[in-house]
Amino acid sequence: MRGKNKRPKLKDEIIHTEYNYNRVNQGKVIQLLDMQFLYQMKDGSIRHCMFDEDWRFVADGKTKKETN
């Protein structure tokens, strides 16, 4: 699911694809802002994602490796 169709809520698990950095991150939403949200990864890193970037909800508990 492309993220811009629906905004996440706090504590939602998301997968964020960053094509410019050639990486895919997964984390839990910790803050919602006007045009972006922040999520925390399991290692404690905090990243941000614009609502119109390529992100999706974690479907049925599947991790990024299972959904690629």
PDB file of N, CA, C and O in Angstrom, chain B, residues numbered from 101:
ATOM      1  N   MET B 101       0.843  -1.180   0.000  1.00  0.00           N
ATOM      2  CA  MET B 101       0.000   0.000   0.000  1.00  0.00           C
ATOM      3  C   MET B 101       0.882   1.235   0.000  1.00  0.00           C
ATOM      4  O   MET B 101       1.806   1.350   0.806  1.00  0.00           O
ATOM      5  N   ARG B 102       0.604   2.125  -0.875  1.00  0.00           N
ATOM      6  CA  ARG B 102       1.345   3.393  -0.933  1.00  0.00           C
ATOM      7  C   ARG B 102       0.848   4.286   0.191  1.00  0.00           C
ATOM      8  O   ARG B 102      -0.358   4.473   0.355  1.00  0.00           O
ATOM      9  N   GLY B 103       1.767   4.833   0.959  1.00  0.00           N
ATOM     10  CA  GLY B 103       1.434   5.551   2.171  1.00  0.00           C
ATOM     11  C   GLY B 103       0.553   6.768   2.020  1.00  0.00           C
ATOM     12  O   GLY B 103      -0.220   7.074   2.928  1.00  0.00           O
ATOM     13  N   LYS B 104       0.639   7.480   0.898  1.00  0.00           N
ATOM     14  CA  LYS B 104      -0.081   8.740   0.831  1.00  0.00           C
ATOM     15  C   LYS B 104      -1.599   8.569   0.765  1.00  0.00           C
ATOM     16  O   LYS B 104      -2.332   9.555   0.848  1.00  0.00           O
ATOM     17  N   ASN B 105      -2.072   7.350   0.618  1.00  0.00           N
ATOM     18  CA  ASN B 105      -3.512   7.111   0.612  1.00  0.00           C
ATOM     19  C   ASN B 105      -4.123   7.264   1.991  1.00  0.00           C
ATOM     20  O   ASN B 105      -5.290   7.634   2.119  1.00  0.00           O
ATOM     21  N   LYS B 106      -3.351   6.984   3.013  1.00  0.00           N
ATOM     22  CA  LYS B 106      -3.842   7.050   4.384  1.00  0.00           C
ATOM     23  C   LYS B 106      -2.680   7.421   5.303  1.00  0.00           C
ATOM     24  O   LYS B 106      -1.563   6.939   5.117  1.00  0.00           O
ATOM     25  N   ARG B 107      -2.937   8.259   6.276  1.00  0.00           N
ATOM     26  CA  ARG B 107      -1.887   8.643   7.212  1.00  0.00           C
ATOM     27  C   ARG B 107      -1.802   7.635   8.342  1.00  0.00           C
ATOM     28  O   ARG B 107      -2.818   7.078   8.757  1.00  0.00           O
ATOM     29  N   PRO B 108      -0.589   7.395   8.846  1.00  0.00           N
ATOM     30  CA  PRO B 108      -0.460   6.461   9.962  1.00  0.00           C
ATOM     31  C   PRO B 108      -0.946   7.102  11.258  1.00  0.00           C
ATOM     32  O   PRO B 108      -1.118   8.318  11.345  1.00  0.00           O
ATOM     33  N   LYS B 109      -1.160   6.271  12.242  1.00  0.00           N
ATOM     34  CA  LYS B 109      -1.504   6.721  13.590  1.00  0.00           C
ATOM     35  C   LYS B 109      -0.323   6.401  14.496  1.00  0.00           C
ATOM     36  O   LYS B 109       0.558   5.622  14.132  1.00  0.00           O
ATOM     37  N   LEU B 110      -0.311   7.004  15.667  1.00  0.00           N
ATOM     38  CA  LEU B 110       0.749   6.700  16.627  1.00  0.00           C
ATOM     39  C   LEU B 110       0.759   5.202  16.911  1.00  0.00           C
ATOM     40  O   LEU B 110      -0.294   4.574  17.020  1.00  0.00           O
ATOM     41  N   LYS B 111       1.936   4.648  17.028  1.00  0.00           N
ATOM     42  CA  LYS B 111       2.188   3.235  17.333  1.00  0.00           C
ATOM     43  C   LYS B 111       1.950   2.296  16.157  1.00  0.00           C
ATOM     44  O   LYS B 111       2.095   1.084  16.320  1.00  0.00           O
ATOM     45  N   ASP B 112       1.586   2.809  14.965  1.00  0.00           N
ATOM     46  CA  ASP B 112       1.482   1.954  13.785  1.00  0.00           C
ATOM     47  C   ASP B 112       2.872   1.493  13.373  1.00  0.00           C
ATOM     48  O   ASP B 112       3.835   2.251  13.485  1.00  0.00           O
ATOM     49  N   GLU B 113       2.983   0.269  12.901  1.00  0.00           N
ATOM     50  CA  GLU B 113       4.234  -0.248  12.351  1.00  0.00           C
ATOM     51  C   GLU B 113       4.237   0.044  10.854  1.00  0.00           C
ATOM     52  O   GLU B 113       3.276  -0.263  10.149  1.00  0.00           O
ATOM     53  N   ILE B 114       5.335   0.645  10.376  1.00  0.00           N
ATOM     54  CA  ILE B 114       5.424   1.002   8.964  1.00  0.00           C
ATOM     55  C   ILE B 114       6.745   0.508   8.365  1.00  0.00           C
ATOM     56  O   ILE B 114       7.700   0.202   9.078  1.00  0.00           O
ATOM     57  N   ILE B 115       6.761   0.445   7.055  1.00  0.00           N
ATOM     58  CA  ILE B 115       7.961   0.136   6.284  1.00  0.00           C
ATOM     59  C   ILE B 115       8.191   1.327   5.365  1.00  0.00           C
ATOM     60  O   ILE B 115       7.290   1.731   4.630  1.00  0.00           O
ATOM     61  N   HIS B 116       9.386   1.884   5.402  1.00  0.00           N
ATOM     62  CA  HIS B 116       9.723   3.092   4.644  1.00  0.00           C
ATOM     63  C   HIS B 116      10.840   2.761   3.663  1.00  0.00           C
ATOM     64  O   HIS B 116      11.920   2.338   4.073  1.00  0.00           O
ATOM     65  N   THR B 117      10.589   2.951   2.373  1.00  0.00           N
ATOM     66  CA  THR B 117      11.589   2.697   1.341  1.00  0.00           C
ATOM     67  C   THR B 117      12.254   4.014   0.960  1.00  0.00           C
ATOM     68  O   THR B 117      11.587   4.966   0.556  1.00  0.00           O
ATOM     69  N   GLU B 118      13.571   4.055   1.093  1.00  0.00           N
ATOM     70  CA  GLU B 118      14.348   5.243   0.734  1.00  0.00           C
ATOM     71  C   GLU B 118      15.216   4.889  -0.473  1.00  0.00           C
ATOM     72  O   GLU B 118      16.306   4.335  -0.324  1.00  0.00           O
ATOM     73  N   TYR B 119      14.727   5.210  -1.656  1.00  0.00           N
ATOM     74  CA  TYR B 119      15.421   4.841  -2.890  1.00  0.00           C
ATOM     75  C   TYR B 119      16.763   5.552  -3.045  1.00  0.00           C
ATOM     76  O   TYR B 119      17.720   4.964  -3.548  1.00  0.00           O
ATOM     77  N   ASN B 120      16.841   6.798  -2.621  1.00  0.00           N
ATOM     78  CA  ASN B 120      18.101   7.551  -2.759  1.00  0.00           C
ATOM     79  C   ASN B 120      19.228   6.938  -1.949  1.00  0.00           C
ATOM     80  O   ASN B 120      20.394   7.056  -2.324  1.00  0.00           O
ATOM     81  N   TYR B 121      18.899   6.292  -0.855  1.00  0.00           N
ATOM     82  CA  TYR B 121      19.909   5.665   0.008  1.00  0.00           C
ATOM     83  C   TYR B 121      19.962   4.151  -0.175  1.00  0.00           C
ATOM     84  O   TYR B 121      20.747   3.468   0.482  1.00  0.00           O
ATOM     85  N   ASN B 122      19.126   3.633  -1.067  1.00  0.00           N
ATOM     86  CA  ASN B 122      19.084   2.204  -1.351  1.00  0.00           C
ATOM     87  C   ASN B 122      18.855   1.389  -0.075  1.00  0.00           C
ATOM     88  O   ASN B 122      19.574   0.429   0.202  1.00  0.00           O
ATOM     89  N   ARG B 123      17.823   1.797   0.706  1.00  0.00           N
ATOM     90  CA  ARG B 123      17.536   1.078   1.940  1.00  0.00           C
ATOM     91  C   ARG B 123      16.031   1.056   2.226  1.00  0.00           C
ATOM     92  O   ARG B 123      15.255   1.873   1.728  1.00  0.00           O
ATOM     93  N   VAL B 124      15.669   0.086   3.046  1.00  0.00           N
ATOM     94  CA  VAL B 124      14.293  -0.068   3.500  1.00  0.00           C
ATOM     95  C   VAL B 124      14.343  -0.160   5.021  1.00  0.00           C
ATOM     96  O   VAL B 124      15.084  -0.974   5.572  1.00  0.00           O
ATOM     97  N   ASN B 125      13.554   0.676   5.701  1.00  0.00           N
ATOM     98  CA  ASN B 125      13.540   0.704   7.156  1.00  0.00           C
ATOM     99  C   ASN B 125      12.155   0.347   7.671  1.00  0.00           C
ATOM    100  O   ASN B 125      11.145   0.572   7.003  1.00  0.00           O
ATOM    101  N   GLN B 126      12.130  -0.205   8.855  1.00  0.00           N
ATOM    102  CA  GLN B 126      10.872  -0.556   9.500  1.00  0.00           C
ATOM    103  C   GLN B 126      10.876  -0.007  10.915  1.00  0.00           C
ATOM    104  O   GLN B 126      11.894  -0.063  11.605  1.00  0.00           O
ATOM    105  N   GLY B 127       9.747   0.521  11.346  1.00  0.00           N
ATOM    106  CA  GLY B 127       9.680   1.051  12.696  1.00  0.00           C
ATOM    107  C   GLY B 127       8.269   1.379  13.131  1.00  0.00           C
ATOM    108  O   GLY B 127       7.302   1.163  12.400  1.00  0.00           O
ATOM    109  N   LYS B 128       8.176   1.909  14.349  1.00  0.00           N
ATOM    110  CA  LYS B 128       6.895   2.265  14.955  1.00  0.00           C
ATOM    111  C   LYS B 128       6.759   3.782  14.988  1.00  0.00           C
ATOM    112  O   LYS B 128       7.678   4.483  15.412  1.00  0.00           O
ATOM    113  N   VAL B 129       5.606   4.289  14.538  1.00  0.00           N
ATOM    114  CA  VAL B 129       5.354   5.730  14.486  1.00  0.00           C
ATOM    115  C   VAL B 129       5.310   6.291  15.909  1.00  0.00           C
ATOM    116  O   VAL B 129       4.581   5.795  16.769  1.00  0.00           O
ATOM    117  N   ILE B 130       6.115   7.346  16.136  1.00  0.00           N
ATOM    118  CA  ILE B 130       6.184   7.940  17.476  1.00  0.00           C
ATOM    119  C   ILE B 130       5.721   9.392  17.515  1.00  0.00           C
ATOM    120  O   ILE B 130       5.431   9.917  18.590  1.00  0.00           O
ATOM    121  N   GLN B 131       5.646  10.057  16.339  1.00  0.00           N
ATOM    122  CA  GLN B 131       5.193  11.442  16.317  1.00  0.00           C
ATOM    123  C   GLN B 131       4.636  11.774  14.940  1.00  0.00           C
ATOM    124  O   GLN B 131       5.186  11.363  13.918  1.00  0.00           O
ATOM    125  N   LEU B 132       3.523  12.531  14.926  1.00  0.00           N
ATOM    126  CA  LEU B 132       2.896  12.986  13.693  1.00  0.00           C
ATOM    127  C   LEU B 132       3.040  14.500  13.595  1.00  0.00           C
ATOM    128  O   LEU B 132       2.756  15.223  14.551  1.00  0.00           O
ATOM    129  N   LEU B 133       3.479  14.969  12.444  1.00  0.00           N
ATOM    130  CA  LEU B 133       3.612  16.395  12.189  1.00  0.00           C
ATOM    131  C   LEU B 133       2.715  16.758  11.003  1.00  0.00           C
ATOM    132  O   LEU B 133       1.986  15.902  10.503  1.00  0.00           O
ATOM    133  N   ASP B 134       2.756  17.999  10.553  1.00  0.00           N
ATOM    134  CA  ASP B 134       1.881  18.426   9.461  1.00  0.00           C
ATOM    135  C   ASP B 134       2.141  17.692   8.153  1.00  0.00           C
ATOM    136  O   ASP B 134       1.199  17.240   7.501  1.00  0.00           O
ATOM    137  N   MET B 135       3.409  17.567   7.760  1.00  0.00           N
ATOM    138  CA  MET B 135       3.728  16.987   6.468  1.00  0.00           C
ATOM    139  C   MET B 135       4.588  15.728   6.561  1.00  0.00           C
ATOM    140  O   MET B 135       4.968  15.158   5.538  1.00  0.00           O
ATOM    141  N   GLN B 136       4.889  15.300   7.763  1.00  0.00           N
ATOM    142  CA  GLN B 136       5.736  14.121   7.930  1.00  0.00           C
ATOM    143  C   GLN B 136       5.461  13.464   9.272  1.00  0.00           C
ATOM    144  O   GLN B 136       4.734  13.998  10.110  1.00  0.00           O
ATOM    145  N   PHE B 137       6.056  12.297   9.457  1.00  0.00           N
ATOM    146  CA  PHE B 137       5.964  11.622  10.744  1.00  0.00           C
ATOM    147  C   PHE B 137       7.329  11.063  11.105  1.00  0.00           C
ATOM    148  O   PHE B 137       8.182  10.865  10.239  1.00  0.00           O
ATOM    149  N   LEU B 138       7.528  10.811  12.393  1.00  0.00           N
ATOM    150  CA  LEU B 138       8.763  10.213  12.881  1.00  0.00           C
ATOM    151  C   LEU B 138       8.471   8.789  13.319  1.00  0.00           C
ATOM    152  O   LEU B 138       7.413   8.498  13.877  1.00  0.00           O
ATOM    153  N   TYR B 139       9.430   7.906  13.056  1.00  0.00           N
ATOM    154  CA  TYR B 139       9.281   6.521  13.504  1.00  0.00           C
ATOM    155  C   TYR B 139      10.589   6.049  14.122  1.00  0.00           C
ATOM    156  O   TYR B 139      11.672   6.504  13.754  1.00  0.00           O
ATOM    157  N   GLN B 140      10.462   5.130  15.064  1.00  0.00           N
ATOM    158  CA  GLN B 140      11.634   4.597  15.760  1.00  0.00           C
ATOM    159  C   GLN B 140      11.851   3.160  15.348  1.00  0.00           C
ATOM    160  O   GLN B 140      10.933   2.341  15.370  1.00  0.00           O
ATOM    161  N   MET B 141      13.088   2.866  14.968  1.00  0.00           N
ATOM    162  CA  MET B 141      13.438   1.505  14.570  1.00  0.00           C
ATOM    163  C   MET B 141      13.807   0.697  15.805  1.00  0.00           C
ATOM    164  O   MET B 141      14.004   1.259  16.883  1.00  0.00           O
ATOM    165  N   LYS B 142      13.901  -0.612  15.653  1.00  0.00           N
ATOM    166  CA  LYS B 142      14.191  -1.483  16.795  1.00  0.00           C
ATOM    167  C   LYS B 142      15.534  -1.182  17.444  1.00  0.00           C
ATOM    168  O   LYS B 142      15.704  -1.404  18.643  1.00  0.00           O
ATOM    169  N   ASP B 143      16.493  -0.677  16.665  1.00  0.00           N
ATOM    170  CA  ASP B 143      17.812  -0.360  17.241  1.00  0.00           C
ATOM    171  C   ASP B 143      17.826   0.995  17.955  1.00  0.00           C
ATOM    172  O   ASP B 143      18.865   1.420  18.460  1.00  0.00           O
ATOM    173  N   GLY B 144      16.675   1.671  17.997  1.00  0.00           N
ATOM    174  CA  GLY B 144      16.572   2.949  18.694  1.00  0.00           C
ATOM    175  C   GLY B 144      16.722   4.169  17.798  1.00  0.00           C
ATOM    176  O   GLY B 144      16.455   5.289  18.232  1.00  0.00           O
ATOM    177  N   SER B 145      17.145   3.969  16.555  1.00  0.00           N
ATOM    178  CA  SER B 145      17.288   5.083  15.621  1.00  0.00           C
ATOM    179  C   SER B 145      15.922   5.696  15.325  1.00  0.00           C
ATOM    180  O   SER B 145      14.921   4.987  15.220  1.00  0.00           O
ATOM    181  N   ILE B 146      15.895   7.019  15.193  1.00  0.00           N
ATOM    182  CA  ILE B 146      14.662   7.718  14.853  1.00  0.00           C
ATOM    183  C   ILE B 146      14.825   8.314  13.464  1.00  0.00           C
ATOM    184  O   ILE B 146      15.803   9.011  13.192  1.00  0.00           O
ATOM    185  N   ARG B 147      13.882   8.045  12.600  1.00  0.00           N
ATOM    186  CA  ARG B 147      13.906   8.549  11.225  1.00  0.00           C
ATOM    187  C   ARG B 147      12.615   9.286  10.942  1.00  0.00           C
ATOM    188  O   ARG B 147      11.617   9.117  11.643  1.00  0.00           O
ATOM    189  N   HIS B 148      12.647  10.103   9.907  1.00  0.00           N
ATOM    190  CA  HIS B 148      11.426  10.799   9.519  1.00  0.00           C
ATOM    191  C   HIS B 148      11.019  10.363   8.118  1.00  0.00           C
ATOM    192  O   HIS B 148      11.844   9.889   7.338  1.00  0.00           O
ATOM    193  N   CYS B 149       9.750  10.528   7.812  1.00  0.00           N
ATOM    194  CA  CYS B 149       9.212  10.165   6.509  1.00  0.00           C
ATOM    195  C   CYS B 149       8.131  11.177   6.145  1.00  0.00           C
ATOM    196  O   CYS B 149       7.234  11.450   6.943  1.00  0.00           O
ATOM    197  N   MET B 150       8.218  11.726   4.950  1.00  0.00           N
ATOM    198  CA  MET B 150       7.177  12.614   4.458  1.00  0.00           C
ATOM    199  C   MET B 150       5.949  11.761   4.107  1.00  0.00           C
ATOM    200  O   MET B 150       6.092  10.618   3.672  1.00  0.00           O
ATOM    201  N   PHE B 151       4.764  12.307   4.293  1.00  0.00           N
ATOM    202  CA  PHE B 151       3.555  11.545   3.999  1.00  0.00           C
ATOM    203  C   PHE B 151       3.483  11.108   2.534  1.00  0.00           C
ATOM    204  O   PHE B 151       2.886  10.076   2.227  1.00  0.00           O
ATOM    205  N   ASP B 152       4.092  11.891   1.622  1.00  0.00           N
ATOM    206  CA  ASP B 152       4.009  11.528   0.210  1.00  0.00           C
ATOM    207  C   ASP B 152       5.173  10.655  -0.271  1.00  0.00           C
ATOM    208  O   ASP B 152       5.282  10.381  -1.467  1.00  0.00           O
ATOM    209  N   GLU B 153       6.039  10.218   0.642  1.00  0.00           N
ATOM    210  CA  GLU B 153       7.115   9.288   0.281  1.00  0.00           C
ATOM    211  C   GLU B 153       6.568   7.866   0.169  1.00  0.00           C
ATOM    212  O   GLU B 153       5.396   7.612   0.451  1.00  0.00           O
ATOM    213  N   ASP B 154       7.435   6.947  -0.245  1.00  0.00           N
ATOM    214  CA  ASP B 154       7.044   5.550  -0.401  1.00  0.00           C
ATOM    215  C   ASP B 154       7.139   4.843   0.949  1.00  0.00           C
ATOM    216  O   ASP B 154       8.230   4.496   1.401  1.00  0.00           O
ATOM    217  N   TRP B 155       6.011   4.636   1.574  1.00  0.00           N
ATOM    218  CA  TRP B 155       5.931   3.907   2.839  1.00  0.00           C
ATOM    219  C   TRP B 155       4.641   3.114   2.828  1.00  0.00           C
ATOM    220  O   TRP B 155       3.722   3.410   2.064  1.00  0.00           O
ATOM    221  N   ARG B 156       4.579   2.102   3.682  1.00  0.00           N
ATOM    222  CA  ARG B 156       3.362   1.285   3.796  1.00  0.00           C
ATOM    223  C   ARG B 156       3.265   0.731   5.207  1.00  0.00           C
ATOM    224  O   ARG B 156       4.248   0.690   5.947  1.00  0.00           O
ATOM    225  N   PHE B 157       2.073   0.311   5.559  1.00  0.00           N
ATOM    226  CA  PHE B 157       1.860  -0.312   6.856  1.00  0.00           C
ATOM    227  C   PHE B 157       2.425  -1.724   6.828  1.00  0.00           C
ATOM    228  O   PHE B 157       2.440  -2.370   5.780  1.00  0.00           O
ATOM    229  N   VAL B 158       2.889  -2.204   7.974  1.00  0.00           N
ATOM    230  CA  VAL B 158       3.305  -3.595   8.088  1.00  0.00           C
ATOM    231  C   VAL B 158       2.027  -4.428   8.043  1.00  0.00           C
ATOM    232  O   VAL B 158       1.138  -4.262   8.879  1.00  0.00           O
ATOM    233  N   ALA B 159       1.944  -5.313   7.074  1.00  0.00           N
ATOM    234  CA  ALA B 159       0.734  -6.098   6.872  1.00  0.00           C
ATOM    235  C   ALA B 159       0.799  -7.405   7.664  1.00  0.00           C
ATOM    236  O   ALA B 159       1.696  -8.221   7.454  1.00  0.00           O
ATOM    237  N   ASP B 160      -0.138  -7.594   8.558  1.00  0.00           N
ATOM    238  CA  ASP B 160      -0.267  -8.841   9.321  1.00  0.00           C
ATOM    239  C   ASP B 160       1.030  -9.257  10.009  1.00  0.00           C
ATOM    240  O   ASP B 160       1.343 -10.445  10.090  1.00  0.00           O
ATOM    241  N   GLY B 161       1.781  -8.275  10.503  1.00  0.00           N
ATOM    242  CA  GLY B 161       3.006  -8.571  11.240  1.00  0.00           C
ATOM    243  C   GLY B 161       4.180  -8.987  10.391  1.00  0.00           C
ATOM    244  O   GLY B 161       5.211  -9.382  10.934  1.00  0.00           O
ATOM    245  N   LYS B 162       4.063  -8.912   9.056  1.00  0.00           N
ATOM    246  CA  LYS B 162       5.166  -9.306   8.182  1.00  0.00           C
ATOM    247  C   LYS B 162       6.234  -8.233   8.176  1.00  0.00           C
ATOM    248  O   LYS B 162       5.925  -7.042   8.146  1.00  0.00           O
ATOM    249  N   THR B 163       7.468  -8.642   8.204  1.00  0.00           N
ATOM    250  CA  THR B 163       8.589  -7.698   8.237  1.00  0.00           C
ATOM    251  C   THR B 163       8.938  -7.240   6.829  1.00  0.00           C
ATOM    252  O   THR B 163       8.384  -7.731   5.844  1.00  0.00           O
ATOM    253  N   LYS B 164       9.858  -6.299   6.751  1.00  0.00           N
ATOM    254  CA  LYS B 164      10.245  -5.751   5.459  1.00  0.00           C
ATOM    255  C   LYS B 164      10.795  -6.827   4.517  1.00  0.00           C
ATOM    256  O   LYS B 164      10.568  -6.759   3.309  1.00  0.00           O
ATOM    257  N   LYS B 165      11.513  -7.812   5.051  1.00  0.00           N
ATOM    258  CA  LYS B 165      12.072  -8.860   4.205  1.00  0.00           C
ATOM    259  C   LYS B 165      10.969  -9.741   3.619  1.00  0.00           C
ATOM    260  O   LYS B 165      11.098 -10.231   2.498  1.00  0.00           O
ATOM    261  N   GLU B 166       9.911  -9.941   4.354  1.00  0.00           N
ATOM    262  CA  GLU B 166       8.817 -10.793   3.880  1.00  0.00           C
ATOM    263  C   GLU B 166       7.897 -10.089   2.903  1.00  0.00           C
ATOM    264  O   GLU B 166       7.177 -10.748   2.153  1.00  0.00           O
ATOM    265  N   THR B 167       7.906  -8.748   2.894  1.00  0.00           N
ATOM    266  CA  THR B 167       6.978  -8.014   2.042  1.00  0.00           C
ATOM    267  C   THR B 167       7.634  -7.461   0.778  1.00  0.00           C
ATOM    268  O   THR B 167       6.936  -6.933  -0.089  1.00  0.00           O
ATOM    269  N   ASN B 168       8.966  -7.569   0.651  1.00  0.00           N
ATOM    270  CA  ASN B 168       9.660  -7.050  -0.550  1.00  0.00           C
ATOM    271  C   ASN B 168       9.422  -7.933  -1.733  1.00  0.00           C
ATOM    272  O   ASN B 168       9.925  -7.654  -2.822  1.00  0.00           O
TER     273      ASN B 168
END
